[in-house]
């Protein structure tokens, strides 16, 4: 018997609460993967042999006939201690679904149920990606390296939007999530007694200057019409109150909406850091890494998502650009695609211990995912 909306919602809320109680970190999602596999298997959905250690890819539709479309969700959690007050809060210490991945994967399971019901009528194949390790763990690259998406022609991804009212869809063409880089700076000074700073070279003083100076990259070297972020997020120096340490460690992130700008910011952080270290007669070791490029929503497919959502009676608004990153961008380097948002009305933003995703629009998200998969196969 086909799912009605009420039955679908009840089923998905049950799954959602289980996944929220049992979060797992990037590349450690063994229990999550097993649970997804079990749910898909009981509904007759084919799980493909991809060689992925965690996460999985399923297939619905006649193999080798027609187009191949992919739908993607992510499944990993964050190293946070939950402070949501939910009666289904995380049962794992220092691990929490604070970015809505439990919502994403539950909605994708709903899409699987809906697509399986109409499998014989599908004009091609839909691949469902339950991606591991989105939170900086290289998950998208793992999926791409498996080769399972080599035949995919279009890809669609979902992400919650805490700031939007539950059930509202947000989507825009072009870049909506930023390119993301990280840096690590070690300033090498000369330690000694805190009572004799003149005999030392204090790396903490130099580190403080670096922290202040790199902010000028955004405030004085970047156009106000560009979107750039530089944040120092980790400082480590010294072990006690009366010893000047040998070195100071700084780590942080920088973000922009183009790879070129990201590289420019990375270079300026290095130049500023080395100059300040030299000014204080110290050495600096600097490294930086690009985690992901910015997303790039295909304009034509973006219109298709808008039209499909409106056909379902959903309210659609333009996306607000996010300085957070998304490795969905790696798929879009190879495959035309769209990354869209759905509102979950949280008082706290993602990556916050108090983040709460309203489960009410789970069935809405599932229906839109399924509708995109089915309708995309019908497109020329």
N, C-alpha and C positions, 0 to 999 in steps of 0.2 A: 504494500500500500504506500503511495507517495507520502512524503512528509508534508504536514501542514506547518504553517509558520510557528504555531505554538509548540508543537512536538519538536520541531527542529531547535527552537530556542532552548527548550528544556534540556535536550540532549547536549547541546553545545555548552550551556552553563555548567552542566555536570562535568564535562571534560575540562573546561576552563578552570574550575575550582581545583580539580585534581592537579593539573599542571602548575597552578599557582602555588599550591602547597608543597610541590616537589620540584623546585628549581634546580638547575645544574649549570655549572659554568661552561665557558667555551671549550670545545673539544673534550668535554667530560659528560656529554648528554646521553649516557648509555641507557638510563632508566627512561628518560623522555623518548628516546628513539624506540625502545622496546614497546612502550605504551602506544605510540603512534602506529607502529607496525601491527600490533595486536588489533587495534580499532579498524585499520584498513583491511586487514585480513578477514575479519568477521563480516565485512560488507562485500567481500569478493573483489576488492581493488587489487590490481597487480602491483607488487613492489619490485622494482627493478634491481638487478645485481650491479651495483655501481662501484663496489670496493671502498666506499666511504666507511670510515671507522665509526662515526656518529652521524646522525642525520640520515635521510633517505630520499629517494625519488620514486614516485609512483606513476603509473600510466593508466589512463582511461580512454577507451576508444579503439577503433579497428586499427591494428598496427599495419604500417606500410601503405595506408590509404589516406590521401588528402594531406592537408597542412598539419604541421605540428606546432602547438602553442604551449607555452610554459606559464604556470602560475607559481609564484614564490612567496614563502614565508620563512621566518627564522625561528629558532627554538631555544637559544641559550639565554642564560640569566646573567645577573651582575653580582659582583662581590660586595653586597650591601646588606646590612642588618635591617630587616623590615620594621617600620614604625607606622603601619597603616591602620592598625586596630581592627582589621578584618577578621571575621570568625573563620576564614579559610586562609589565614596568613601563612607565610613560608614556615615549614617545619625544619628547614636546614639553616643552621647558624651561619651568619655572614654570607648569605646567598638569597637573592630576591629577584623576582620578575618585575623589575622597575622600569622596563622599557616597552612593555606590552607584547612581548614575544609569545606569552601564553595566550593572549587574545588572538594574535596572528595565526598561530598554529591551530587553535580551536576553530577559527573561522575557516581555515583551509580544510580541516576535516569535514566541516559542514558542506563546503563546496564539493568535496569528494563524494559525499552522500548524494548530493543533488545531481552531479554529473553522472554518477553510476546509474541512477534511475533512468537517464536518457541516453545511455551509452550507445544503444543500437541506432539512435537517430543522429549521432554526432557525425559531422562531415570530415572528421580527421581525428587526430590524437591530441589529448591534453596531458602534459606532464606536470605533476605536482611536486614542487621542490620544498622539502622540509629541511632548510639549510642550517647546518651547525655553525657555531663560532662566528657570528656576525660582529660581536663586540671585540674587534681587533684580533680575532684568532685565525684569520685567513680562510674563513668558511666558503665564501664565494669562489675563491681561486681553487679550493679543493673540488668543488662541484664542477667547475669548468675543466679542470685537469682530468676529471674522470671520463670526459668525452660524452657524457649522457645528454648534453645539450647541443651537440654538433649538428643535429638535424632540426633544431628549433628555429622558427622564423619570427616569432614575436614573443615577448615576455612581459608579464604584468606582476607588480609587487604591491603589497599593502603595508601601511604603517599607521599606528594610532596617532592621533593629535590630541594632546591633553587639553589644549586651549579651546577646542571646538566643542560645541554642544553635541551630545551623544547622537550619532547617526548621520551627521552632516558629512558629505564627501567633499574633499578639497583636492584639486588637481590643476596644474599649470604646465605649459610647455617649457622646455629648456631646463636649466639648472635650478633645482629646488633644495638640494642638499649639497653641502660644501665639500671641497677638497680638504683633506685633513692630514696634517703633519704633526710629528712630535720631535722634541729635541732633548738632548742630554748634555749638560755642561758640567765639567769638573774643573774648578779653579784650584790650582796647586800653589800654596803659599809656604810659609815656614812657621811651624808651631813653636810654642814655648809658654813660659809663665805669663799669666794674664797681668801680673804686676809689672811686667817689663815689655810692653807692646813694642817699644822701639827696637827691641832685639828680634822681633818677629816680623812676619809679613802676613797680616791677618786676612784670610780669604773671606771671612764673613763680611768685612767692610766692602770688599770688591763685589761680592755677591749682591749686597744690598744696592750698590750702584747699578749693577746689571739689571736687576729687577725693575728699577725705576726707568732706566734708559731705554729698555726695549719697548716700553709703552709708547715712546715717541714714534715708533714705526707706524702705528695706527693713527696717532693724533696729529703728526706733523709730516709724515712721508707718504701717506695714503690719501687719495682723493675721498672726500666725504660721500661721493657717489659710488665708491667701491665698498664692498663688504669684507672686512678683514678683522680677525680676532687674534690677539696674542695673549696667552695666559700662562703664568708661572704657577704650577700646581703642586710642586714637591720641592722642599728645601731640607737639606740634611747637612749638618756641620756640628762638630764638637760632641763631647761626651759628658762634660761636667762644667761647673761654674767658674773655675779658676785656671783653665787651660785654654790658650788660643790654639785652635785645631790646625792641622796640616793642610786640610783641603775642605772645600765646600762643594756640595752637589746641588745642582738645579735641574729640574725637569719641567716640561710644560708642553703646551700644544699651540699650534697656529693653524689658522683656517682661512680659506679664500674660495672664490668661485671660479678660479682658473688655475691650471697647473703652472702656468707662467708666473702668476702672482704668488703662488705658494712657494716656488723656487726663489723668487726675489726676497720674500720675507725671511726664508730660511738663511739666505746669504747675509742679510742685514743683521739678523740675530748673531750670527757668527762674527761678523766684522765688529759689531759693538762690544761683544763679549771679549774678544781678543784684545781690542784696544784698551778696554778698562783694565783687564788683567795686566797688560803691558805697562799701563800708567802706574799701577801699584807694584811693579817689578815682580810679577807672577806669571805663571804659565796657565794656558787654558786648553783643555781637551774638549772638542765639540763634535757631536754627531747629530744627524737628523734623519728622519725616516718619513716617507709618505705612506700613510695607511690606505688611503683611497682617493681617487679623483672625484670630482663632483658628478652628481647624477645628471642625466641629459634626456629629458622626456621628449619623445618624438611628437612633433606638433599634430600630425595627422592622427596618430593613435590616441593622443590626448583628447582630441575632439570625439573620437570613438568612445572613450571612457565616459566623457561627459554625456553623450547621447544615450549610452547604455544605462547610466545611472538615472537619467531623467525618465527613461522608458519605465523604470521600476518605481517611479514616483518619488525619487530621492532628491533632496535639496543639494545643490552643487555650488561651491564657491571656489574662487581662485586660491591656490596654495600660498601660504606665507613662507618665503625663503627661510631655510633653517641653516644655522652654522654648524649643526651636528652633521656627522658624516654617515654614509651608507655604502656598504660594499656592493649593493645592488648596481652601483655605477659600473662595476667590472663586467656585469652581464651586458649592460648597455653599450659597452665598447664593441661587442661582437654582434649583439642582437638588438633590433629595434624594440623599444619597450617604453613602459610608463610605470612610474612609481607614484601611487596615490595614497591619500590619507583618509582616515575616518575618525570623526570626533568621538571621544570617550569621556569628556567632561570632568577631568580630574582637577582638583583644587591645587595639586602640586604637579610640577612638570616631571617629565621622564628623568630617570637617573636620580631621583629623590627618594629617600626612605619612606616617605608618605604618599608616593604615587599610587593612585587607585584607578584602574580602568573600569568604567561602568560596563558590565557585561550585556546590558540591554540591547546594543546594536550588533551582537554576534550574528544573529540570523540575517540581518541586513548585509553585513560584510560577506557572509557566506553566499548569499543570493547574488550579490554583485560579482564576486569572484567567479561563480559558476556561469553567470550570464556572460561575462567577458570571455571565458573560455569557449563556451558554445558559439556565441555570436562571432568571435574572431575567426573561427573555422569556416564560417559562412562567407566571410569577406573575400573579395577577389584577390 
